[in-house]
Amino acid sequence: MKFFVVAANAAAALTDAQAIVAALTALTNAAQQNAKGAFTSSPTANTYGTAATFQDVEDKAMLTYQTATGQNHRYQVPAPLAAIFLADAETVDSANGLVAALTAAMVGKGASADGVLISAYVGGIRIRKRLKRKFNIYTLNPAETGPGE
């Protein structure tokens, strides 16, 4: 996931980015890869998410935010926790504490690539997509006397 942060200086940007990452982490049961912090790409050990209930590892919660200029920004949260959805299990509950924490971290700090700050949370839904994997399997003839099957 990629997001932009606007702040007065690098230290404030790092603090805001870490707050957003922490709020996103609370919404998912997925493991973080290289989540040591913003402005770094050094590899770190996996940090697994909570042991809370989630519907399907292939599902995502798509959250939509809007800037003051009306530009929409969509962020997909993998393996979302079941607790962040309304009873229909399809609509993200904006009153949920975890979603409200992410909204508080994003509004006024997150931004578009051109620096326009995010000003409002629009809504969120569940996205159901099958994981696309492509396998090429070759079985070699063990005796190497002919072509593989």
Secondary structure, DSSP 8 states (H G I E B T S, - for coil): ---EE--SSHHHHHHHHHHHHHHHHHTB-S-BSS-S-TT-------B------BS-TTEEEEEEEEETT--EEEEEEESBBGGGB-TTSSBB-TTSHHHHHHHHHHTTTEE-TTS-BEEEEEEEEEEE-------------TT-SS---
